[in-house]
Amino acid sequence: MKAGPSQEEIRRHNLGTLLRHVHLGGSTSRAVLADRMGLNRSTILGLVSELSSAGLIREELPQDTGRAGRPSLVVRPESDRVYVLAFDVGVDRLAAARIGLGGVFLGRRETPWPRGGFDSGEVADVLAGFARQLMDTARDGTLCVGLGAAVRGLVRRSDGVVRSAAHIGWKEEEFGEDLTRRLGLGLPVSVENEANLGAVAEHLRGAGTGCQDLLYLHGDIGIGGGIIAGGQLLGGDGGYGGEIGHMVVNPRGGRPCGCGARGCLESEAGERALLQAARRDPSATGRDAVRAVVEAADRGDISARAALHDVGDWLGIAVGGLVNILNPRTVIFGGTLREVFLGSAAQIRSRINSHALGAAREHLRLRVGELGDDAVLVGAAELAFSEILVGPLETLARTGA
């Protein structure tokens, strides 16, 4: 027979669970925490005291409640003291942020980056420079507890090796190890695919909050996807799951894709396909160019409308098939696909209705991302916070606090 968890294991689990509630839910009372966790108030008091002594949370009077009598204390995350560094390697920009416990942006740095192949070492050097600038702005006594990075490509979760990132010209790059070394903080950089992190961010803090089964599609120069199933990120055996952009939707006569196949969703409904169909200047690329097509369609531009119709067709066909396989409650369109969905929602819905089984789509909700261009950085921050939310005191001990 397998022995049950020890008292120490239960305590460790409860500390992490309480901190996670405060991190994701914000300020709340001990009574609410007791109700959510199913624990008595004396146990909650002990957990709060431990986390408060460790400098992870604090108790204080709430803002003006408008009620008579002495208000109850609320538990808040120590956002200014405990933080992570989040990095985003995009196809045309590099970004970094210092994000406090509770998901509060404390500072950010960003720079445009030329499209095409660029050296991963140079990228790591720029991001390490951003990190130093951000940490210089932190007051004395603050603590970095994690590092997370997002990359547009296939990332081996076990060691942060970028196996393939066609849009930035990387193959078998040891990016996580390189960035860890350049930062020199004694903390490993966790690396993950950007669409997976976008899915996590929207699930925890955006349009998918409270939804346990969702599909997230992220548009950039290509199309990425992230799948949340039963409240957990579906990563697959090596961490390569969710490559929705390389699902073939047009096998006969489809456009060539950077992965070597033809007719992938990315090649039929990605940025290049949209701009080409809208007869745009091929040198005009990026988020602004996509938004310009959507705005032109709103003004009645025939080419722009036709382009959105075509792209909407392929997106709807792909989502319809995925609805049959995954039966998500919510589908969220993020990145540049947020604007594309707003411009082609009717076509996407029509294709889903004709390709997805009625039972699988009867409760389906289509949403646009609520976190905008911050979604990937928010997801990278949640990746960096993951260890402290499992073992708060152990993580602090490892970081030297």
NUMAR-793794 format. One record per residue (C-alpha): residue in three letters; x, y, z. Coordinates in pm, 1 decimal. Layout:
! NUMAR-793794
["ala", [X, Y, Z]]
...
***
This chain:
! NUMAR-793794
["met", [0.0, 0.0, 0.0]]
["lys", [116.5, 348.2, -81.0]]
["ala", [164.2, 570.4, 221.1]]
["gly", [-37.8, 890.0, 236.4]]
["pro", [126.8, 1232.2, 224.3]]
["ser", [317.0, 1341.1, 533.2]]
["gln", [217.7, 1646.6, 735.8]]
["glu", [514.4, 1830.9, 587.5]]
["glu", [401.7, 1748.8, 232.9]]
["ile", [49.2, 1866.6, 313.7]]
["arg", [183.7, 2188.8, 462.9]]
["arg", [404.9, 2251.5, 159.1]]
["his", [110.3, 2190.3, -72.9]]
["asn", [-113.5, 2425.0, 124.7]]
["leu", [146.4, 2702.1, 129.3]]
["gly", [180.7, 2682.9, -247.9]]
["thr", [-195.8, 2669.5, -300.6]]
["leu", [-259.9, 2973.0, -81.9]]
["leu", [14.1, 3172.1, -252.0]]
["arg", [-127.1, 3077.2, -591.1]]
["his", [-473.3, 3198.9, -489.8]]
["val", [-330.1, 3536.2, -386.8]]
["his", [-103.8, 3555.5, -692.0]]
["leu", [-386.9, 3493.9, -937.7]]
["gly", [-684.6, 3632.6, -749.1]]
["gly", [-531.7, 3938.8, -589.3]]
["ser", [-624.0, 4080.5, -251.2]]
["thr", [-858.6, 3862.0, -52.1]]
["ser", [-952.3, 3786.7, 306.2]]
["arg", [-855.6, 3491.0, 519.1]]
["ala", [-1220.9, 3386.0, 530.3]]
["val", [-1239.0, 3367.3, 150.6]]
["leu", [-913.6, 3172.5, 137.5]]
["ala", [-1045.7, 2927.5, 395.3]]
["asp", [-1358.9, 2876.1, 187.7]]
["arg", [-1167.6, 2827.7, -139.2]]
["met", [-916.6, 2585.7, 9.9]]
["gly", [-1157.0, 2397.2, 233.8]]
["leu", [-945.3, 2459.8, 544.2]]
["asn", [-1032.9, 2596.5, 886.4]]
["arg", [-942.5, 2953.0, 974.9]]
["ser", [-672.4, 2863.2, 1224.9]]
["thr", [-489.4, 2663.3, 957.6]]
["ile", [-522.7, 2955.7, 715.6]]
["leu", [-387.1, 3190.7, 983.6]]
["gly", [-79.3, 2969.7, 1022.3]]
["leu", [-18.0, 2953.7, 647.8]]
["val", [-62.1, 3330.6, 608.4]]
["ser", [178.8, 3391.4, 895.5]]
["glu", [447.0, 3171.5, 736.9]]
["leu", [417.4, 3331.5, 394.4]]
["ser", [409.5, 3677.6, 549.4]]
["ser", [723.7, 3609.2, 752.8]]
["ala", [892.4, 3492.8, 432.0]]
["gly", [806.8, 3825.7, 266.2]]
["leu", [577.6, 3678.6, 0.5]]
["ile", [247.4, 3827.8, 116.8]]
["arg", [125.0, 4088.6, 361.5]]
["glu", [-192.8, 4165.0, 547.5]]
["glu", [-334.2, 4515.4, 556.0]]
["leu", [-655.5, 4710.8, 574.5]]
["pro", [-846.9, 4722.8, 245.4]]
["gln", [-917.0, 5039.8, 54.0]]
["asp", [-1231.3, 5227.3, 155.9]]
["thr", [-1512.9, 4969.2, 154.2]]
["gly", [-1801.9, 5208.3, 217.3]]
["arg", [-1918.2, 4988.4, 506.1]]
["ala", [-1960.0, 5077.0, 870.3]]
["gly", [-1742.2, 4910.9, 1132.0]]
["arg", [-1385.8, 4787.6, 1129.7]]
["pro", [-1307.3, 4613.0, 799.5]]
["ser", [-1134.1, 4274.9, 789.5]]
["leu", [-769.7, 4256.3, 691.0]]
["val", [-693.7, 4142.7, 337.5]]
["val", [-403.3, 3933.7, 214.6]]
["arg", [-202.3, 4086.4, -70.0]]
["pro", [95.3, 3961.6, -272.1]]
["glu", [426.1, 4140.4, -213.0]]
["ser", [439.1, 4256.6, -573.9]]
["asp", [710.5, 4518.1, -521.8]]
["arg", [943.5, 4281.0, -336.7]]
["val", [914.6, 3947.9, -519.3]]
["tyr", [938.4, 3941.2, -896.9]]
["val", [1043.5, 3747.0, -1205.9]]
["leu", [1201.8, 3847.0, -1534.4]]
["ala", [1011.0, 3759.3, -1851.2]]
["phe", [1154.2, 3765.7, -2204.8]]
["asp", [988.9, 3754.3, -2546.3]]
["val", [1181.9, 3673.3, -2864.0]]
["gly", [950.7, 3785.3, -3144.3]]
["val", [1005.7, 3782.4, -3517.3]]
["asp", [1044.6, 4160.1, -3528.7]]
["arg", [1096.1, 4270.6, -3169.2]]
["leu", [1268.6, 4174.2, -2845.6]]
["ala", [1103.0, 4249.6, -2513.8]]
["ala", [1170.9, 4199.2, -2145.5]]
["ala", [970.2, 4281.7, -1835.3]]
["arg", [1006.9, 4275.9, -1460.2]]
["ile", [677.6, 4139.3, -1327.9]]
["gly", [590.1, 4126.1, -961.1]]
["leu", [406.3, 3856.2, -769.1]]
["gly", [40.6, 3902.2, -854.7]]
["gly", [115.2, 3971.5, -1221.7]]
["val", [202.6, 4341.0, -1181.5]]
["phe", [426.6, 4493.6, -1449.7]]
["leu", [704.5, 4678.1, -1267.7]]
["gly", [905.8, 4772.5, -1574.2]]
["arg", [965.5, 4674.4, -1934.6]]
["arg", [1211.7, 4719.4, -2217.5]]
["glu", [1150.3, 4661.9, -2588.1]]
["thr", [1330.8, 4715.3, -2915.8]]
["pro", [1245.1, 4651.8, -3281.2]]
["trp", [1444.6, 4371.2, -3440.2]]
["pro", [1504.3, 4309.5, -3810.8]]
["arg", [1314.5, 4014.8, -3955.0]]
["gly", [1498.4, 3716.3, -4088.2]]
["gly", [1785.1, 3515.3, -3947.9]]
["phe", [1964.7, 3661.2, -3648.1]]
["asp", [2221.8, 3526.7, -3408.9]]
["ser", [2083.5, 3373.7, -3089.1]]
["gly", [2386.4, 3487.8, -2892.5]]
["glu", [2323.5, 3846.7, -2993.2]]
["val", [1959.7, 3811.8, -2888.7]]
["ala", [2063.3, 3667.7, -2551.4]]
["asp", [2308.4, 3953.8, -2505.0]]
["val", [2039.1, 4218.7, -2573.6]]
["leu", [1792.8, 4050.4, -2336.8]]
["ala", [2056.3, 4017.5, -2064.9]]
["gly", [2121.7, 4390.6, -2102.4]]
["phe", [1750.1, 4460.2, -2065.1]]
["ala", [1745.9, 4243.2, -1752.3]]
["arg", [2027.0, 4439.6, -1592.5]]
["gln", [1849.9, 4768.7, -1667.0]]
["leu", [1527.3, 4638.0, -1515.4]]
["met", [1698.4, 4506.0, -1204.5]]
["asp", [1878.5, 4837.6, -1156.3]]
["thr", [1538.7, 5002.6, -1114.7]]
["ala", [1438.2, 4764.2, -835.0]]
["arg", [1466.0, 4894.4, -481.1]]
["asp", [1692.6, 4735.5, -220.6]]
["gly", [1558.5, 4420.0, -62.3]]
["thr", [1375.1, 4295.4, -369.6]]
["leu", [1416.8, 3940.3, -493.9]]
["cys", [1410.8, 3777.0, -837.9]]
["val", [1265.7, 3426.3, -802.5]]
["gly", [1245.0, 3305.1, -1162.7]]
["leu", [1324.3, 3361.6, -1530.0]]
["gly", [1101.1, 3273.4, -1825.4]]
["ala", [1143.9, 3320.2, -2200.0]]
["ala", [916.6, 3277.0, -2501.3]]
["val", [1040.7, 3185.8, -2848.9]]
["arg", [855.1, 3144.8, -3181.8]]
["gly", [954.1, 2787.5, -3250.3]]
["leu", [980.2, 2428.5, -3128.6]]
["val", [1132.4, 2427.8, -2781.5]]
["arg", [1250.1, 2119.1, -2597.4]]
["arg", [1103.6, 2178.5, -2256.1]]
["ser", [1360.4, 1972.3, -2066.3]]
["asp", [1658.5, 2198.2, -2142.0]]
["gly", [1535.7, 2505.3, -2335.1]]
["val", [1695.1, 2402.4, -2664.2]]
["val", [1518.6, 2564.6, -2958.8]]
["arg", [1494.1, 2274.8, -3200.8]]
["ser", [1359.0, 2479.3, -3489.6]]
["ala", [1246.0, 2839.9, -3531.3]]
["ala", [1214.4, 2900.3, -3903.8]]
["his", [1096.1, 3260.3, -3881.9]]
["ile", [1404.7, 3369.3, -3688.6]]
["gly", [1648.8, 3128.9, -3851.6]]
["trp", [1734.5, 2912.6, -3548.9]]
["lys", [1799.6, 2540.5, -3537.9]]
["glu", [1921.7, 2339.9, -3237.1]]
["glu", [2010.6, 2656.8, -3045.2]]
["glu", [2090.6, 2616.9, -2674.5]]
["phe", [1916.7, 2942.6, -2601.4]]
["gly", [1804.9, 2871.7, -2245.9]]
["glu", [2154.2, 2775.2, -2134.7]]
["asp", [2310.2, 3070.9, -2316.8]]
["leu", [2073.7, 3327.0, -2165.2]]
["thr", [2116.4, 3170.4, -1820.0]]
["arg", [2493.1, 3207.7, -1847.8]]
["arg", [2479.1, 3568.3, -1967.9]]
["leu", [2238.7, 3669.9, -1691.8]]
["gly", [2455.1, 3513.4, -1422.4]]
["leu", [2181.1, 3524.1, -1159.4]]
["gly", [2215.2, 3166.5, -1040.2]]
["leu", [1869.0, 3087.6, -1175.6]]
["pro", [1793.0, 2879.2, -1485.7]]
["val", [1591.5, 3035.3, -1767.4]]
["ser", [1281.0, 2830.5, -1848.8]]
["val", [1202.6, 2848.6, -2222.1]]
["glu", [871.1, 2770.4, -2389.2]]
["asn", [691.1, 2821.1, -2719.6]]
["glu", [519.3, 3160.3, -2738.6]]
["ala", [172.3, 3031.0, -2827.9]]
["asn", [178.5, 2786.2, -2537.6]]
["leu", [261.1, 3074.2, -2305.1]]
["gly", [-9.4, 3289.1, -2463.9]]
["ala", [-257.4, 3010.7, -2391.3]]
["val", [-144.2, 2993.9, -2028.5]]
["ala", [-169.8, 3371.9, -1991.5]]
["glu", [-521.1, 3398.3, -2136.0]]
["his", [-629.5, 3095.8, -1930.1]]
["leu", [-504.9, 3242.7, -1602.7]]
["arg", [-553.0, 3616.1, -1653.1]]
["gly", [-740.4, 3686.7, -1976.0]]
["ala", [-1031.1, 3578.5, -2192.0]]
["gly", [-1008.3, 3217.4, -2074.3]]
["thr", [-1014.4, 3278.7, -1699.1]]
["gly", [-1220.3, 3007.5, -1534.1]]
["cys", [-1231.9, 2794.2, -1850.2]]
["gln", [-1066.2, 2453.9, -1814.2]]
["asp", [-1065.9, 2356.0, -2183.4]]
["leu", [-960.5, 2612.1, -2437.7]]
["leu", [-781.0, 2651.0, -2766.2]]
["tyr", [-557.7, 2953.5, -2823.8]]
["leu", [-436.8, 3063.8, -3167.3]]
["his", [-159.5, 3320.9, -3187.7]]
["gly", [-84.4, 3515.4, -3503.8]]
["asp", [254.9, 3662.2, -3579.2]]
["ile", [427.7, 3613.3, -3912.4]]
["gly", [305.2, 3256.2, -3868.5]]
["ile", [33.1, 3091.0, -3662.6]]
["gly", [96.7, 2915.0, -3334.2]]
["gly", [-137.7, 2733.1, -3103.0]]
["gly", [-172.2, 2641.4, -2739.8]]
["ile", [-414.9, 2391.3, -2587.6]]
["ile", [-542.0, 2393.3, -2230.7]]
["ala", [-710.8, 2061.3, -2144.2]]
["gly", [-856.8, 2001.7, -1800.1]]
["gly", [-688.0, 2320.0, -1680.3]]
["gln", [-340.4, 2205.2, -1786.8]]
["leu", [-123.3, 2297.9, -2083.1]]
["leu", [-115.5, 2011.0, -2331.3]]
["gly", [250.3, 2002.0, -2425.8]]
["gly", [302.3, 1651.9, -2560.0]]
["asp", [591.3, 1414.8, -2503.6]]
["gly", [877.1, 1656.1, -2567.4]]
["gly", [692.5, 1985.9, -2531.7]]
["tyr", [619.1, 2023.9, -2903.1]]
["gly", [240.1, 1991.6, -2885.1]]
["gly", [5.0, 2258.6, -3015.6]]
["glu", [170.7, 2328.4, -3352.0]]
["ile", [-166.6, 2411.0, -3502.6]]
["gly", [-11.5, 2635.0, -3766.5]]
["his", [139.2, 2329.1, -3934.0]]
["met", [-184.9, 2136.7, -3958.5]]
["val", [-249.0, 2083.2, -4331.1]]
["val", [-581.7, 2235.0, -4436.7]]
["asn", [-526.2, 2259.9, -4812.9]]
["pro", [-330.1, 1954.2, -4933.1]]
["arg", [-411.0, 2007.6, -5301.8]]
["gly", [-263.1, 2321.0, -5447.4]]
["gly", [-177.1, 2471.8, -5110.6]]
["arg", [97.6, 2727.3, -5065.2]]
["pro", [443.5, 2603.8, -4963.6]]
["cys", [516.0, 2638.6, -4591.9]]
["gly", [845.5, 2704.7, -4419.3]]
["cys", [822.4, 2363.4, -4252.2]]
["gly", [856.1, 2192.3, -4591.6]]
["ala", [491.9, 2090.3, -4633.3]]
["arg", [224.5, 2256.2, -4845.9]]
["gly", [-115.3, 2389.4, -4748.5]]
["cys", [-46.7, 2434.4, -4376.1]]
["leu", [-281.4, 2665.8, -4187.4]]
["glu", [8.5, 2906.5, -4142.0]]
["ser", [76.8, 2927.8, -4515.0]]
["glu", [-294.4, 2966.5, -4602.9]]
["ala", [-405.2, 3203.1, -4325.2]]
["gly", [-89.1, 3361.6, -4190.1]]
["glu", [35.9, 3714.8, -4234.0]]
["arg", [193.7, 3659.6, -4575.8]]
["ala", [-118.3, 3498.6, -4720.8]]
["leu", [-339.2, 3780.2, -4590.9]]
["leu", [-116.9, 4060.4, -4720.5]]
["gln", [-65.5, 3892.8, -5056.6]]
["ala", [-440.0, 3836.3, -5104.3]]
["ala", [-506.1, 4198.3, -5007.9]]
["arg", [-251.4, 4309.4, -5271.6]]
["arg", [-35.9, 4491.7, -5021.1]]
["asp", [320.4, 4608.1, -5070.0]]
["pro", [533.7, 4301.0, -4981.1]]
["ser", [772.6, 4524.4, -4785.8]]
["ala", [489.0, 4628.8, -4550.4]]
["thr", [475.3, 4354.5, -4286.3]]
["gly", [403.4, 4309.2, -3919.8]]
["arg", [117.8, 4387.7, -3685.6]]
["asp", [53.4, 4734.0, -3827.5]]
["ala", [25.2, 4595.0, -4181.3]]
["val", [-229.8, 4334.1, -4071.3]]
["arg", [-433.1, 4594.7, -3886.2]]
["ala", [-425.1, 4817.2, -4193.1]]
["val", [-589.9, 4541.7, -4399.7]]
["val", [-867.0, 4499.7, -4142.8]]
["glu", [-923.4, 4876.7, -4129.3]]
["ala", [-931.8, 4895.1, -4510.9]]
["ala", [-1191.1, 4617.0, -4519.8]]
["asp", [-1404.3, 4815.5, -4275.3]]
["arg", [-1389.2, 5109.3, -4517.0]]
["gly", [-1508.7, 4891.2, -4804.0]]
["asp", [-1179.5, 4798.0, -4975.5]]
["ile", [-1276.0, 4504.3, -5200.2]]
["ser", [-931.8, 4337.2, -5200.4]]
["ala", [-902.9, 4362.3, -4822.5]]
["arg", [-1249.8, 4216.0, -4774.5]]
["ala", [-1176.0, 3927.4, -5011.2]]
["ala", [-848.7, 3857.3, -4830.2]]
["leu", [-1019.6, 3840.6, -4491.4]]
["his", [-1289.6, 3616.7, -4640.5]]
["asp", [-1027.5, 3371.1, -4768.6]]
["val", [-827.3, 3371.7, -4446.5]]
["gly", [-1147.3, 3333.9, -4244.7]]
["asp", [-1234.1, 3026.3, -4451.5]]
["trp", [-910.2, 2849.1, -4365.1]]
["leu", [-921.5, 2951.4, -3999.9]]
["gly", [-1278.7, 2826.1, -3967.3]]
["ile", [-1195.0, 2494.6, -4135.8]]
["ala", [-897.5, 2442.4, -3903.3]]
["val", [-1086.6, 2539.1, -3588.2]]
["gly", [-1381.0, 2319.8, -3690.0]]
["gly", [-1154.6, 2017.1, -3712.2]]
["leu", [-990.9, 2098.2, -3380.1]]
["val", [-1330.3, 2140.4, -3214.6]]
["asn", [-1415.9, 1785.6, -3324.2]]
["ile", [-1090.8, 1653.8, -3175.7]]
["leu", [-1061.0, 1860.9, -2858.0]]
["asn", [-1413.9, 1982.6, -2780.1]]
["pro", [-1291.1, 2309.2, -2622.2]]
["arg", [-1527.6, 2541.3, -2438.0]]
["thr", [-1351.9, 2851.8, -2570.0]]
["val", [-1139.3, 2940.9, -2870.1]]
["ile", [-927.9, 3254.5, -2827.3]]
["phe", [-766.3, 3448.0, -3110.6]]
["gly", [-453.1, 3636.0, -3003.8]]
["gly", [-163.4, 3825.0, -3157.8]]
["thr", [-249.9, 3952.5, -3506.1]]
["leu", [-529.8, 3693.1, -3527.3]]
["arg", [-720.6, 3912.3, -3284.0]]
["glu", [-767.3, 4173.5, -3557.4]]
["val", [-817.5, 3908.7, -3826.8]]
["phe", [-1098.1, 3748.6, -3625.7]]
["leu", [-1270.8, 4081.6, -3573.9]]
["gly", [-1261.3, 4135.1, -3949.5]]
["ser", [-1372.4, 3784.9, -4053.1]]
["ala", [-1576.8, 3652.4, -3760.7]]
["ala", [-1883.4, 3572.4, -3972.2]]
["gln", [-1682.2, 3361.2, -4215.8]]
["ile", [-1497.9, 3179.8, -3937.6]]
["arg", [-1823.8, 3099.6, -3757.9]]
["ser", [-1983.0, 2979.3, -4080.3]]
["arg", [-1699.1, 2737.5, -4152.0]]
["ile", [-1695.3, 2608.8, -3794.3]]
["asn", [-2068.3, 2544.5, -3813.6]]
["ser", [-2029.3, 2346.3, -4134.1]]
["his", [-1719.2, 2147.8, -4027.7]]
["ala", [-1765.0, 2082.5, -3655.1]]
["leu", [-2009.3, 1833.6, -3508.8]]
["gly", [-2313.6, 1995.7, -3353.2]]
["ala", [-2260.0, 1835.2, -3012.7]]
["ala", [-1894.3, 1939.2, -3004.2]]
["arg", [-1970.5, 2305.1, -3076.7]]
["glu", [-2301.6, 2356.6, -2900.5]]
["his", [-2141.1, 2544.5, -2607.9]]
["leu", [-1843.0, 2684.0, -2801.4]]
["arg", [-1743.0, 3044.7, -2740.6]]
["leu", [-1518.7, 3241.0, -2976.4]]
["arg", [-1321.5, 3519.2, -2808.1]]
["val", [-1039.7, 3759.4, -2879.0]]
["gly", [-747.9, 3777.4, -2639.4]]
["glu", [-782.1, 4028.4, -2358.0]]
["leu", [-411.4, 4069.3, -2285.2]]
["gly", [-318.2, 4211.4, -2625.3]]
["asp", [51.6, 4233.1, -2704.0]]
["asp", [137.4, 4154.6, -2339.3]]
["ala", [-0.4, 3799.1, -2351.8]]
["val", [330.0, 3628.1, -2428.4]]
["leu", [523.0, 3821.8, -2162.8]]
["val", [251.9, 3744.7, -1907.1]]
["gly", [277.9, 3375.8, -1998.5]]
["ala", [657.0, 3383.5, -1967.3]]
["ala", [618.5, 3538.8, -1622.9]]
["glu", [376.9, 3265.2, -1514.1]]
["leu", [631.0, 3008.0, -1633.1]]
["ala", [894.8, 3180.9, -1419.2]]
["phe", [663.2, 3190.8, -1115.6]]
["ser", [574.1, 2821.9, -1140.5]]
["glu", [835.5, 2693.4, -894.7]]
["ile", [761.3, 2938.4, -615.0]]
["leu", [389.9, 2861.3, -646.7]]
["val", [463.2, 2492.3, -583.2]]
["gly", [722.8, 2523.3, -306.8]]
["pro", [737.1, 2882.9, -179.3]]
["leu", [979.9, 2840.6, 107.3]]
["glu", [1203.2, 2592.6, -74.4]]
["thr", [1229.9, 2827.2, -374.0]]
["leu", [1326.0, 3116.9, -149.9]]
["ala", [1594.5, 2901.3, 11.3]]
["arg", [1738.3, 2816.0, -331.4]]
["thr", [1747.3, 3180.9, -436.0]]
["gly", [1932.1, 3276.1, -119.7]]
["ala", [1651.1, 3475.2, 43.5]]
***
